[in-house]
């Protein structure tokens, strides 16, 4: 039997899921458009691994103060 508490909780959870799904869809499009076009070249890694990882790191929102 569905009591008032369960009804309210299921209504809240359903509306939250729908709104989160809509927000995710719009946000995902913006994130995909902002992605870099390609990864750093493998040859850069072969020549200078530190430079390769610097280039790769620029593609993520990692604070500069954060080390590995």
Beta strands, then each sheet from edge to edge (+ up, - down):
end
